[in-house]
Amino acid sequence: MDLGIKGKVALVTGGSRGLGRQAALSLAREGVDVGICGRTSETLEVAVEEIRSLGVASVGVVGDVSELSSIQGLHEQAVEALGPVDILVNNVGGSRSRSDILGTSLEDLMGTFDLNLFGGYQLMKLVIPHMQECGWGRIINISSIWGREHGGNISYMSAKAGLIAATKHAAVTLAKDGILVNSIAPGSISHPGGAWERFQESNPEEVVQSFVEHNLPMGRFGWPEPVGDLVAFLASERASLITGACIVVDGGQSKSLI
Ligand SMILES: NC(=O)c1ccc[n+]([C@@H]2O[C@H](COP(=O)([O-])OP(=O)(O)OC[C@H]3O[C@@H](n4cnc5c(N)ncnc54)[C@H](OP(=O)(O)O)[C@@H]3O)[C@@H](O)[C@H]2O)c1
C-alpha cells in the first residue's frame, strides 16, 4: 500500500529509542525526511544514521521537551535542516512522580504535564501555520491506555488524559484545514532502554510472570513496530477521514469498551 507521503518532512520528539525511534523508522521507510530530538547527543546520532541509511534526510536536535523555553529553538533547528514540518509526532512522555495524590507534589504534577502535554502543545502551535498554508498536515500525539482509563500514577494518568483531550479539541478546530490530529494509546511495550525492560531486569521472575499473567492477554509485553507503523498510517493519505481519534495498541490489555 502506497501511503503517499514521500518527500514530506516529519519531526518526532524522543526519536532515539523505543516508540519514537520506531515511528521515525516507519516514516523514513515511506520516504519521509525525519528530524528527531532527545537529550543525549550520542544516542541521537546513532538513530539519525539509522534513519539516513533508509535513504532519507535526517537531523538530530539535542533538547529537552519539558524545558518550554527551548521548544522554539528546537523547532527552528529542525526546520533549518529539513524544511517546514508537515508531520509532527509528539512522542516524549513519562512521569516525574510515581505516586498517588498523597505522594505527589503539585510541582511534580506540573513537571509531568510539561513533559507529556505542554511541550507538545507548544510544538503543535509552532507547526500549525505551515500546515494551514499547505492545507495539509498531520499531528500524532503518543498518549497511553492510562490516559483513557485508571492506571499508573496520578500525574501520568492526568497528563495523558489531557493530551487525548487536547488532541480531540485541536482536531475539531483544524479539520477544515486538512490537518488531521490523532493520538495513540499504547499498552505496556518493552524495548531496549525502556521502562518495561528495566522492570523485567530489576524484578524476580515470578513478579514479572505475575504481571504478564494478570495484565497482558497475549502473554507477553508489547513491541514497538505496530506503534511505529500506525504512526506512518495516520500520517498518510490513506488516513484522510481519521481525525480526533485515540487508537489503542495494547494487545487487549486495556479494560475500556470505548
Ligand atoms: N513503552 C510503553 O510501554 C508505553 C506505554 C504507553 C505509553 N507510552 C508513551 O510512549 C512514549 C514513548 O515511550 P518509550 O517507552 O518509547 O519512552 P522512552 O524509553 O522514555 O524513550 C523516550 C525517548 O524520548 C527521549 N526523551 C526522554 N525524555 C525527553 C525529554 N524530556 N526531552 C526530549 N527527549 C526526551 C529519549 O532520549 P533521551 O533519554 O536521550 O532524552 C528517548 O529517545 C511516551 O510518551 C510514553 O509515555 C509508552
The ligand as a Gaussian input file, in Angstrom:
#p B3LYP/6-31G(d) Opt

LIG

0 1
 N        6.687000       1.962000      26.457000
 C        5.482000       1.840000      26.919000
 O        5.092000       0.810000      27.483000
 C        4.490000       2.971000      26.786000
 C        3.152000       2.714000      27.089000
 C        2.233000       3.741000      26.954000
 C        2.632000       4.986000      26.535000
 N        3.956000       5.195000      26.253000
 C        4.339000       6.541000      25.830000
 O        5.031000       6.442000      24.617000
 C        6.037000       7.440000      24.554000
 C        7.379000       6.806000      24.273000
 O        7.628000       5.807000      25.218000
 P        9.007000       4.997000      25.243000
 O        8.798000       3.824000      26.104000
 O        9.499000       4.821000      23.868000
 O        9.887000       6.102000      26.051000
 P       11.412000       6.135000      26.482000
 O       12.046000       4.821000      26.587000
 O       11.400000       7.001000      27.689000
 O       12.111000       6.900000      25.253000
 C       11.834000       8.185000      25.078000
 C       12.649000       8.856000      24.003000
 O       12.439000      10.214000      24.319000
 C       13.680000      10.857000      24.662000
 N       13.360000      11.725000      25.799000
 C       13.007000      11.378000      27.057000
 N       12.748000      12.472000      27.793000
 C       12.944000      13.533000      26.969000
 C       12.827000      14.928000      27.135000
 N       12.477000      15.468000      28.296000
 N       13.083000      15.733000      26.071000
 C       13.450000      15.212000      24.875000
 N       13.584000      13.891000      24.662000
 C       13.323000      13.062000      25.702000
 C       14.644000       9.721000      24.977000
 O       16.003000      10.104000      24.722000
 P       16.891000      10.789000      25.898000
 O       16.715000       9.939000      27.102000
 O       18.282000      10.799000      25.343000
 O       16.322000      12.168000      26.075000
 C       14.156000       8.654000      24.008000
 O       14.619000       8.923000      22.696000
 C        5.954000       8.195000      25.874000
 O        5.137000       9.317000      25.736000
 C        5.296000       7.200000      26.792000
 O        4.616000       7.818000      27.864000
 C        4.883000       4.228000      26.362000

